Amino acid sequence: MWQCVRANVKRRVLNPFIEPEFVAERVEKMKAGIRAKVEHPFRVIKRQFGFNTVRYRGLAKNTAQIVTLFALSNLWMARRRLMQAEA
């Protein structure tokens, strides 16, 4: 159900008895909202910090690096609020 976005034509075929466009639009809107929340930290890590490729190290080292990068990503995204609170 959460694997991909459905095309407009397939949304109308779901269930003709329960307002198919309304149900399909809500499902697609939920998926888009989740995707937007998840993709933004990845964009920060790739563009701001320059980590576009994965290095093949140990599992523990990769996990530690990812956790650190996402912590930095959270700080990067909250930087304006943090600076306003400081001033």
HUGI-V694537 format. One record per run of one state. SS is the DSSP state (2 for helix, 1 for strand, 0 for the rest). FROM is the first residue (numbers start at 0). TO is the last residue. If there is no record, write none. Layout:
# HUGI-V694537
[[SS FROM TO] [SS FROM TO]]
This chain:
# HUGI-V694537
[[0 0 6] [2 7 10] [0 11 18] [2 19 47] [0 48 57] [2 58 76] [0 77 77] [2 78 85] [0 86 86]]
